[in-house]
Amino acid sequence: DLIPDMFRQLIQKLSNKDTDRWQKLGYYFKEHIVCDENRHGPMARAMIDRHCGTDLTKWEKVEKSAIESLTQRKVFWDDILTELVSNK
């Protein structure tokens, strides 16, 4: 659920700066948002629910993995932002 909102904010900020430059990337992100919200997110939740069931140890592992994944994704996007800003 976090990723679509992250992309929406990014699209808005980039479009506000230079609509023409970011139009194609914005289109890609919008399509990705729809896919995440309508397909990937629900499928991932169902898969995790099915795998973990009522096993609290499995849920703890899932939570730790999710936090690490989001942390690494933040590093990835921060690096991209740094490159974009430095290459203006």
Contacts in CASP RR format, 6 or more apart in sequence:
PFRMAT RR
TARGET T0000
AUTHOR 0000-0000-0000
METHOD contacts of the structure
MODEL  1
DLIPDMFRQLIQKLSNKDTDRWQKLGYYFKEHIVCDENRHGPMARAMIDR
HCGTDLTKWEKVEKSAIESLTQRKVFWDDILTELVSNK
1 41 0 8 1.000
2 70 0 8 1.000
3 33 0 8 1.000
3 36 0 8 1.000
3 73 0 8 1.000
4 33 0 8 1.000
4 36 0 8 1.000
4 37 0 8 1.000
6 77 0 8 1.000
7 29 0 8 1.000
7 30 0 8 1.000
7 32 0 8 1.000
7 33 0 8 1.000
8 33 0 8 1.000
10 29 0 8 1.000
10 77 0 8 1.000
11 22 0 8 1.000
11 25 0 8 1.000
11 26 0 8 1.000
11 29 0 8 1.000
11 30 0 8 1.000
14 21 0 8 1.000
14 22 0 8 1.000
14 25 0 8 1.000
14 26 0 8 1.000
15 22 0 8 1.000
15 23 0 8 1.000
15 26 0 8 1.000
48 62 0 8 1.000
51 58 0 8 1.000
52 58 0 8 1.000
52 59 0 8 1.000
52 62 0 8 1.000
53 59 0 8 1.000
END
